């Protein structure tokens, strides 16, 4: 080894991680293009390009020098300022997730997940769980091996090690407490909400067709109202909505149906929340791990605070209804569809269903709790893949009062497990809790917010988010950031209060 | 060193070059996005992504192991088949161009060219050659150093070494012979053509506006007629038209003006010629140097055979005129604009001018010959940058009978030299000669071609090109490929015959 002075170790790390980040950024753009622009025939070449870039990134992160540099920088930590120290911690975490696994396991996992996802597509289509089970069991076994290896490096449990990849530092202790609170509230709350909805005037479903170009123009106007800057981003169409890119160039996608406008619109608002977070990340730390978004819980909190908290609020409905009427009014089925009262019924409808991605705010956490309990048992070895359909159906029945008619719309509905994503599901609901908590704090700080939103002015909210959330990147963990921004760590209180106020007022 | 068996050296090289190629492919996509999709605010981050990928590629190509592997594979060449041998030669050439220069010089060149191009933009705008001269002189000096270093590795002259980067194996011997032939023909031919045009009915200039969407739809239809497959490519808009991508995913761009349709349309046809070449490259050799396009002369021959040879021919004019009339007829200024006779006058107009990029087939080579003679003198040290404007104006006057009113539309009109591209200009005219030569051979093989093109069927031409040109990639040099496909090496005969037939018939 050369005799690098200690202070040089940290600089060297910054250069190496910047390089890895630029490769990640390039990969994101290749993926964006794949989803939005690429002709079908480009797929094989694109796969090769991406595989090469991923391999180069993997080589960077598993360079034996990296572990040593991290150690040296750690022993020199007193010379680093608070941002640099946080950056070093984020580097270490990224390194553990990339380098903790033997090359053999990384390759086996990636290969098995790719195969399993392919099998899943057909098995789901054919409602044939037994066709999926063997490969999924193999993937689970590899994931358990990986979780154990990472747990050792992170000094935690295997499932916590999986969580850590999606929400740094998140643990089952926190999740168990929060989900138990939700589980003791929601199943009794839900029937009351449904009962109350039944007593209200019936929703008049707006009828189409809803011209795609009109939907696009409206979405784009609303994005601009939300502060999305089209000199630093785009809106395009893809099969699944997503947001990607870098702070200077954020790409949002959605999809439009001529028959229905709500899903495409809400997807835009949701992804715009993600995009504003990306855009607001700390400019001085671009290209470094601490300059990245903290994780999926925080990211989801930022999409949900826009979509669920702000854009399904009475204030937003007041603002958007005339625009909806003007855009789609002629196509809608006449009387009653385009009033604020009816749009409120549409935007705030609660309806227990089989499918997580179509769930409303009240039932969504129940879908997540089910998956969380099941995947913990799977990782712990307490549940076998063969037992999954039964356990799933039992859980759906207990939590939501619904019995799935088949596995396609039951335990096979999500891509996550077949894609090897275990430990991801909780972040959806943790994000929803964080969104409520941020919203409560933002409202307290800016009492003018609802009036502003009713006029299409989102700056009281977005200014608060930029100042209290976005600009910290990954400097603090989820709980520490929440405590700093809202005065308390992640809690279910604000969410429960929010649900009560919105769905069972007076 | 490990005791790698000789046969392994070549396999190792294939892996390394595939990796470099995938990085190049990713870079091309990032550039395409930059030119077509990226919001302005994305520029700084994109520059970083591209710079990192370029650096990684440079490191791959300058890995000391590469030179040794090339030697080992060379000593084992008898075990390689003809494609592998050609691939090894192409690898060696790529390696020389990447690795012949000391790192210091590579960096200085890249830095100086970036600065010089920036200065050029302003200096051209302000018609201020003295503002450009010092940086251009510095860039020339660095280029001369680089040329000398490459010349040593390639065992040729410095200017030939520069040419080799754009057209492998091309030399001044060939160019001098061909350009002398053109120079003795064109200056006497040109006034005859102009005289003849003057005796013909006057061109009725079609008047706009030409709606952009109508132009796009027509361009897209014509691309399909030419065999462009939109499941393997796209047509988009960028400031400067270009074609890029990989065989499975070729991206063509153009620009549209509401005032004028010909430039946008011809750019599409030109770029489609490039795109068909890319699409037709040998599928078994994708990702390897021998699977790439041979160089700029061949590439330009493929764009010009489509744009100039096929799509300004009487047969194509017969085919396209009714479509132009239908697309733009209502917007055009009435009688006479949309007849085949008038469109022929438009498509085949010859008009000496100041600017190379607007030049027609007859005058274009004279612009190129001027630049060739000047850049050879610059590289040889026989001409100083300070003397460039005078030498330019003298040459324009001698070759084209035009005196540039200023340097902005004189020696500062092209980006090439300020961007560090010396040795590139000749390929435009070499490509034009090759296009004529290929066309003559294709016509002889497929006498049905004009009749087919008149009906919008390009397959006699494109089949011939695929079989005789595209599928060879970089297997043969320019002259060898021409000899194989047409029976003789690169010559000016077919071009001169073509000009005579088209511009001075009977």
Contacts between the chains, C-beta under 8 A, distances in Angstrom:
chain1	res1	chain2	res2	distance
A	18	B	48	7.9
A	18	B	52	7.6
A	19	B	52	5.4
A	19	B	55	7.9
A	19	B	56	7.6
A	22	B	48	5.6
A	22	B	49	4.8
A	22	B	51	7.8
A	22	B	52	3.7
A	22	B	53	7.3
A	23	B	52	6.7
A	23	B	53	7.5
A	23	B	56	7.9
A	25	B	45	6.6
A	25	B	48	7.9
A	25	B	49	5.0
A	26	B	26	5.9
A	26	B	30	6.3
A	26	B	49	4.8
A	26	B	52	7.8
A	26	B	53	6.1
A	29	B	29	7.4
A	29	B	30	6.2
A	29	B	33	6.2
A	29	B	49	7.5
A	30	B	26	6.2
A	30	B	29	6.2
A	33	B	29	6.2
A	33	B	33	6.5
A	37	B	37	7.2
A	37	B	234	6.8
A	38	B	249	6.3
A	39	B	230	6.4
A	39	B	231	5.3
A	39	B	232	5.7
A	39	B	233	5.9
A	39	B	234	6.1
A	39	B	249	6.0
A	40	B	231	5.3
A	41	B	229	7.2
A	41	B	231	4.7
A	41	B	232	3.6
A	41	B	233	7.7
A	41	B	248	4.9
A	41	B	249	6.2
A	42	B	232	7.0
A	42	B	245	7.8
A	42	B	246	7.4
A	42	B	248	5.2
A	42	B	249	3.0
A	43	B	248	7.6
A	44	B	248	6.0
A	45	B	25	6.6
A	45	B	246	4.5
A	45	B	247	7.5
A	45	B	248	4.6
A	45	B	249	5.9
A	45	B	286	7.3
A	46	B	249	7.1
A	48	B	18	8.0
A	48	B	22	5.6
A	48	B	25	7.9
A	48	B	287	6.8
A	49	B	22	4.7
A	49	B	25	5.0
A	49	B	26	4.8
A	49	B	29	7.5
A	51	B	22	7.8
A	52	B	18	7.6
A	52	B	19	5.4
A	52	B	22	3.7
A	52	B	23	6.8
A	52	B	26	7.8
A	53	B	22	7.3
A	53	B	23	7.5
A	53	B	26	6.1
A	55	B	19	7.9
A	56	B	19	7.6
A	56	B	23	7.9
A	56	B	56	6.2
A	229	B	41	7.2
A	230	B	39	6.4
A	231	B	39	5.3
A	231	B	40	5.4
A	231	B	41	4.7
A	232	B	39	5.7
A	232	B	41	3.6
A	232	B	42	7.0
A	233	B	39	5.9
A	233	B	41	7.7
A	234	B	37	6.7
A	234	B	39	6.1
A	245	B	42	7.8
A	246	B	42	7.4
A	246	B	45	4.5
A	247	B	45	7.4
A	248	B	41	4.9
A	248	B	42	5.2
A	248	B	43	7.6
A	248	B	44	6.0
A	248	B	45	4.6
A	249	B	38	6.3
A	249	B	39	6.0
A	249	B	41	6.2
A	249	B	42	2.9
A	249	B	45	5.9
A	249	B	46	7.1
A	286	B	45	7.2
A	287	B	48	6.8
